[in-house]
Every structure is written in structure tokens, then in C-alpha cells.
Amino acid sequence: MAMTRRPGADHCGIAAAMSVIDGKWKVSLLWELEQRPRRFGELRRLVPGVSEKVLSAQLRELETDGIVHREVYDEVPPRVEYSLTPLGRELNEALAPLGAWGGRHLLPAPAPTGPADQPTAAYESTERLV
């Protein structure tokens, strides 16, 4: 499925990709949907802080972009599940190196577990300079 052209993202692939995942909750939604298909209420519980209105809007945008598939089951009460399309799985693969970079450079280091893990005084002083 081809994605729609994005205004202002004609010359830079990164800008085009960022316009797809632009939104506070979209990356979290992609991660949750990578695990397995999810229902709306399940996503609302798994992504704390997102309102129903914003969740609905961001899922709709991801569906429009061909990243998420919305399946409506003919049941009473109606059941709707969201899952990643092949394009969505490919996007998650592309985001994996970004997540690894963030884990290495932006998340706090694990707490030392023993005397051998304790940094020396010289290491502590140079660490603050970085």
C-alpha cells in the first residue's frame, strides 16, 4: 500500500518518515501492536495518559497511512481489533535502531550491583564532563 505524499517532506526521507510517526503516542502504539493485535480499550490501558479522543485520532491516522489495519468483527457487541500491516512491521524494524540508540545514550545506566561495579573517583569526575 502506497502512503500519501506529505507536504514539506518531498526531499528528505527522514522528514517523510517522521511525519508518519509524528504524534506523542504513535510510537508507543506501534510498539504495543508489534506484540499482537489489540482492542481499543486494551490500547488505552497499555498507553497510560492517552485520551480516548487522541487515541482514536492517532489510530485513524496510522490506518490512513497504511501502518495499522482496523478489523471490525460482526458480533454483538461489536469487536474491533487493530494490528500492524506489513508496512507497519517494516516501520517498526526501521525504528529498532533508533530505540537501541536511545537506550544506549538517553536512558540511565543500570545501578551498580556490587563492589566490582563501583566506578572509581577518576571515572566519576570524567563522567560529569561528558
For each residue, the residues with C-beta under 8 A, 3 or more apart:
1: 66 85 87
2: 66
3: 6 20 65 66 87
4: 64 65
5: 9 10
6: 3 9 10 15 16 19 20
7:
8: 15 19
9: 5 6 12 15 16 18 19
10: 5 6 16
11: 15
12: 9 15 16
13: 16 17
14: 17 18
15: 6 8 9 11 12 18 19
16: 6 9 10 12 13 19 20
17: 13 14 20 21 91 94
18: 9 14 15 21 22
19: 6 8 9 15 16 22
20: 3 6 16 17 26 62 65 67 91
21: 17 18 26 27 30 91 95
22: 18 19 26
23: 26 58 61
24: 50 54
25: 28 29 47 50 54 55 58
26: 20 21 22 23 29 30 58 61 62
27: 21 30 31 95
28: 25 31 32 47 50
29: 25 26 32 33 43 47 55 58 59 62 68
30: 21 26 27 33 34 62 67 84 88 91 92 95
31: 27 28 34 35 92
32: 28 29 35 38 43 46 47
33: 29 30 36 37 38 43 68 82 83 84 88
34: 30 31 84 89 92
35: 31 32 38
36: 33 83
37: 33 71 81 82 83
38: 32 33 35 42 43 46 81 82 83
39: 42 43 79 80 81 82
40: 43 44 55 56 59 80 82
41: 44 45
42: 38 39 45 46
43: 29 32 33 38 39 40 46 47 50 55 59 82
44: 40 41 47 50 52 55
45: 41 42 48
46: 32 38 42 43
47: 25 28 29 32 43 44 50 55
48: 45
49:
50: 24 25 28 43 44 47 54 55 58
51: 54 55
52: 44 55 56
53: 56 57
54: 24 25 50 51 57 58
55: 25 29 40 43 44 47 50 51 52 58 59
56: 40 52 53 59 60
57: 53 54 60 61
58: 23 25 26 29 50 54 55 61 62
59: 29 40 43 55 56 62 63 68 70 82
60: 56 57 63 64
61: 23 26 57 58 64 65
62: 20 26 29 30 58 59 65 67 68 88
63: 59 60 66 67 68 69 70 82
64: 4 60 61
65: 3 4 20 61 62
66: 1 2 3 63 85 87 88
67: 20 30 62 63 84 85 87 88 91
68: 29 33 59 62 63 82 83 84 85 88
69: 63 82 83 84 85 88
70: 59 63 80 81 82
71: 37 80 81 82 83
72: 78 79 80
73: 78 79 80 81
74: 78
75: 78 79
76:
77:
78: 72 73 74 75
79: 39 72 73 75
80: 39 40 70 71 72 73
81: 37 38 39 70 71 73
82: 33 37 38 39 40 43 59 63 68 69 70 71
83: 33 36 37 38 68 69 71
84: 30 33 34 67 68 69 88 89 92
85: 1 66 67 68 69 88 89
86: 89 90
87: 1 3 66 67 90 91
88: 30 33 62 66 67 68 69 84 85 91 92
89: 34 84 85 86 92 93
90: 86 87 93 94
91: 17 20 21 30 67 87 88 94 95
92: 30 31 34 84 88 89 95 96
93: 89 90 96
94: 17 90 91 97 98
95: 21 27 30 91 92 98 99
96: 92 93 99 100
97: 94 100 101
98: 94 95 101 102
99: 95 96 102 103
100: 96 97 103 104
101: 97 98 104 105
102: 98 99 105 106 107
103: 99 100 106 107
104: 100 101 107
105: 101 102
106: 102 103
107: 102 103 104
108:
109:
110: 113
111:
112: 117 118 119
113: 110 117
114: 117 118
115: 118
116:
117: 112 113 114
118: 112 114 115
119: 112 123 124 127
120: 123 124
121: 124 125
122: 125 126
123: 119 120 126 127
124: 119 120 121 127 128
125: 121 122 128 129
126: 122 123 129 130
127: 119 123 124 130
128: 124 125
129: 125 126
130: 126 127
